[in-house]
Amino acid sequence: NGASRHSAAGLMASTSQLESMGLVAEREKPAPPIFRLSHLDRTHSRKWPSYNRCVNDAPLNRDKTGPDNFGADFTWCMTAISWGHGIKATAAQLMEASTKARENGKRYAQITAENAAAVARRERSRA
């Protein structure tokens, strides 16, 4: 019948009796789904963040001569990952959007996207 019963020297109570007396803890809510980057690699139809906005919002570079393009690239990747884009797709799109990525090559774009994904994963696990 599914009711839990405990007996001790002739005393018995059903789960419903214990619940009515406030002696049974509430059921735990299911944990939120795990953030799986592999599933996100299949997301191609989503919109990409504005690269220009990331550049415009970036702090100045060390020499104070312009925006910190690495910071803009990293922020853009973090946003893309958090919007559901995968690492591989984000790196490829970064190559199209960023002059710095084109200058430094695919490895730079891949590492930047991987690092952004790692930070996004850590931040999500803290939430």
Secondary structure, 3 states (H helix, E strand, C coil): CCCCCEEECCEEECHHHHHHCCCCCCCCCCCCCCCCHHHHCCCCCCCCCCHHHHHHHCCECCCCCCECHHHHHHHHHHHHHHCCCCHHHHHHHHHHHCHHHHHHCHHHHHHHHHHHHHHHHHHHHHC
